[in-house]
Amino acid sequence: MSTIAIFSLLIGSLLGGRFRVFILPPAIVLGAALIGGMSAWQGQGPAHTVGMILLFATVLQLGYCCGAILSRARVVGYRGKAAPSFDGSSLS
């Protein structure tokens, strides 16, 4: 289970740095299908499969949130000083 947690955290952080929130539902469905198929192939019980899918979905969202925050912080760091306003108040 720790392998799923680590990989879903990494995948979530990559998705958070690159995409918007609308990528999460397809990623969760795809990951749940893959985990369900692998668990069935390995002969795991349904409770174990559901637990792994819930762990995957939760940690994927956590990784997405962390990746989005880091991406936002990186963008703000690259921005320069704001251009002076040209609202006409300094014109005489």
C-alpha positions as CSV (number, residue, x, y, z in Angstrom):
1,M,0.0,0.0,0.0
2,S,2.9,2.4,0.6
3,T,4.0,2.0,-3.0
4,I,0.5,3.1,-4.2
5,A,0.7,6.1,-1.8
6,I,4.1,7.2,-3.0
7,F,3.3,6.9,-6.7
8,S,-0.1,8.5,-6.4
9,L,1.5,11.4,-4.5
10,L,4.1,11.8,-7.3
11,I,1.5,11.5,-10.0
12,G,-0.7,14.0,-8.2
13,S,2.1,16.6,-7.9
14,L,2.9,16.3,-11.5
15,L,-0.7,16.8,-12.5
16,G,-1.1,19.7,-10.1
17,G,1.9,21.5,-11.6
18,R,0.6,21.0,-15.2
19,F,-3.2,20.8,-15.3
20,R,-6.3,22.3,-13.8
21,V,-8.7,20.6,-11.4
22,F,-10.7,19.0,-14.2
23,I,-8.0,16.4,-14.7
24,L,-8.6,14.8,-11.3
25,P,-11.8,12.9,-12.0
26,P,-10.5,11.1,-15.2
27,A,-7.2,10.4,-13.4
28,I,-9.0,8.9,-10.4
29,V,-11.3,6.8,-12.6
30,L,-8.3,5.5,-14.7
31,G,-6.3,4.8,-11.6
32,A,-9.2,3.0,-9.9
33,A,-9.7,0.9,-12.9
34,L,-6.0,-0.1,-13.0
35,I,-5.9,-0.8,-9.3
36,G,-9.1,-2.8,-9.5
37,G,-7.8,-4.9,-12.4
38,M,-4.5,-5.5,-10.8
39,S,-6.1,-6.5,-7.5
40,A,-8.5,-8.9,-9.2
41,W,-5.6,-10.4,-11.1
42,Q,-3.6,-10.9,-7.9
43,G,-6.6,-12.4,-6.1
44,Q,-7.0,-9.6,-3.5
45,G,-10.3,-9.3,-1.5
46,P,-12.9,-6.6,-2.3
47,A,-12.2,-4.8,1.0
48,H,-8.5,-4.6,0.2
49,T,-9.2,-3.3,-3.3
50,V,-11.6,-0.6,-2.1
51,G,-9.1,0.5,0.5
52,M,-6.3,0.8,-2.0
53,I,-8.6,2.8,-4.4
54,L,-9.6,5.1,-1.6
55,L,-5.9,5.6,-0.6
56,F,-5.0,6.2,-4.2
57,A,-7.8,8.8,-4.7
58,T,-7.0,10.6,-1.4
59,V,-3.2,10.8,-1.8
60,L,-3.6,11.8,-5.5
61,Q,-5.7,14.8,-4.5
62,L,-3.2,15.7,-1.7
63,G,-0.3,15.5,-4.2
64,Y,-2.3,17.6,-6.7
65,C,-2.9,20.3,-4.1
66,C,0.8,20.3,-3.2
67,G,1.9,20.4,-6.8
68,A,-0.5,23.3,-7.6
69,I,0.8,25.3,-4.6
70,L,4.4,24.7,-5.6
71,S,3.7,25.7,-9.2
72,R,1.9,28.8,-8.1
73,A,4.8,29.8,-5.8
74,R,7.3,29.3,-8.6
75,V,5.2,31.5,-11.0
76,V,4.9,34.3,-8.4
77,G,8.7,34.2,-7.8
78,Y,9.4,34.8,-11.5
79,R,7.1,37.7,-11.9
80,G,8.8,41.1,-11.9
81,K,7.7,44.4,-10.5
82,A,4.3,45.5,-11.6
83,A,4.2,48.1,-14.4
84,P,3.1,51.6,-13.3
85,S,-0.5,52.3,-13.7
86,F,-1.6,54.5,-16.6
87,D,-4.8,55.8,-15.3
88,G,-4.2,59.4,-16.3
89,S,-4.1,60.8,-12.8
90,S,-0.4,61.8,-13.2
91,L,-1.1,63.7,-16.4
92,S,-1.3,67.4,-16.2
